[in-house]
Amino acid sequence: MCKKMMQGLSVIIFFVWHIQLIAEPMNLAIARKHVEDYYDSGQYTLEMNKIIDRAISYFSSCCSMDVRKPAIVFDIDDTVVSSYQRSKEIGFGFIDSLYRSWVAQAELPLISETKRLYDHLVACHYHIIFISARPWYEKDVTIRNLKHKGFTVFDKIILRTPEMMHMTVKSYKSLMRKRLVMQGYTILASIGDQWSDLCGGYAEHLIKLPNPMYIIV
């Protein structure tokens, strides 16, 4: 009897373990609703303001730092301008040609919380540099979009050249920061919505902004 009970228990344990292994992921419609709720409920704005407030407090104390060419590096997409509303309209999918058309219109809305940090940094005379994974041929529309949204003061806007299009974003952005350091900049912080915007060295501080819509490596 005991042996049969143990065998039965083993079957139950295996069955439960098997169910856990093959448990289906969250339904895509529910995941989309969670993303929408995060943005539309104000939670995104709340999180952004907390991050930006801390950054402003930190950089206020660094205004008089005696370093050579103190610089702050910003990512662009979903760091200073937002694709949320456009992405929401297509269910947060990604169609490259469609995204390129959004960029070409040069009308992506600014992220006001990041703009608040940018304005503070400009007032403190930091060198502002934008590094984006956008391709080189979108430079003119990128500059037009940024300037139209008030990002008018910057040292450089760096986009991927043809020979860099095969690189991962992490490798590309790390290389660009390295080159900036070689040019004499001291990169006090790198700011972006993806870890690939930030990892790879050549920045003293990393400021990660929230983005539940996608991941780029």
FENNOR-V269848 format. One record per pair of residues at least 24 apart in sequence whose C-alpha atoms are under 8 Angstrom apart, sorted by the first residue. I is the first residue (numbers start at 1). J is the second residue. D is the distance in whole Angstrom. If there is no record, write none. Layout:
BEGIN
[[I,J,D] [I,J,D]]
END
This chain:
BEGIN
[[32,91,7] [32,92,7] [35,212,6] [35,213,7] [36,88,8] [44,210,7] [45,113,8] [47,210,8] [48,113,6] [48,114,8] [48,209,7] [48,210,7] [49,113,6] [51,207,8] [51,209,7] [52,113,7] [52,114,7] [52,116,8] [52,117,6] [55,117,7] [55,207,8] [56,117,6] [56,120,7] [59,121,7] [60,124,8] [63,124,6] [63,125,8] [63,126,8] [67,186,7] [68,184,7] [68,185,6] [68,186,6] [69,126,8] [69,127,7] [69,184,7] [69,185,5] [69,186,6] [70,126,6] [70,127,6] [70,185,6] [70,186,5] [70,187,6] [70,188,6] [71,126,6] [71,127,4] [71,128,6] [71,129,7] [71,185,6] [71,186,6] [71,187,5] [71,188,6] [71,189,7] [72,126,7] [72,127,6] [72,128,5] [72,129,6] [72,187,6] [72,188,6] [72,189,5] [72,190,6] [72,191,8] [73,128,6] [73,129,5] [73,130,6] [73,131,7] [73,187,7] [73,189,6] [73,190,5] [73,191,6] [74,128,8] [74,129,6] [74,130,5] [74,131,6] [74,190,6] [74,191,5] [74,192,6] [75,130,6] [75,131,5] [75,132,5] [75,191,6] [75,192,5] [75,193,8] [75,197,7] [76,130,7] [76,131,7] [76,132,6] [76,192,8] [77,132,8] [78,111,8] [78,192,8] [78,193,6] [78,211,7] [79,111,7] [79,114,7] [79,191,8] [79,192,6] [79,193,6] [79,209,7] [80,110,6] [80,111,5] [80,112,8] [80,114,6] [80,115,7] [81,108,6] [81,109,5] [81,110,4] [81,111,5] [81,146,8] [82,108,6] [82,109,6] [82,110,6] [82,111,6] [83,108,7] [83,109,8] [92,213,7] [103,138,8] [103,141,7] [103,142,7] [104,138,7] [104,141,6] [104,142,8] [105,141,7] [106,141,5] [106,142,6] [106,144,6] [106,145,4] [107,145,6] [108,145,7] [109,149,7] [110,149,6] [115,150,8] [115,151,8] [118,151,8] [122,153,7] [127,154,7] [127,155,6] [128,153,7] [128,154,5] [128,155,6] [128,156,7] [129,154,6] [129,155,6] [129,156,5] [129,157,6] [129,158,8] [130,154,8] [130,156,6] [130,157,5] [130,158,6] [131,157,6] [131,158,5] [131,159,6] [131,173,7] [131,176,8] [132,157,8] [132,158,6] [132,159,5] [132,160,7] [132,173,8] [133,159,6] [133,160,6] [133,169,6] [133,172,8] [133,173,8] [134,159,6] [134,160,6] [135,159,6] [135,160,5] [135,161,6] [135,162,8] [135,165,7] [136,160,5] [136,161,5] [136,162,7] [168,217,6] [169,196,6] [169,197,7] [169,216,7] [169,217,6] [170,195,8] [170,196,4] [170,197,6] [170,198,7] [170,199,6] [170,200,7] [170,217,6] [171,200,7] [173,197,6] [173,198,8] [173,200,8] [174,198,8] [174,199,7] [174,200,5] [174,201,6] [174,202,7] [177,201,8] [177,202,6] [177,203,8] [178,202,6]]
END
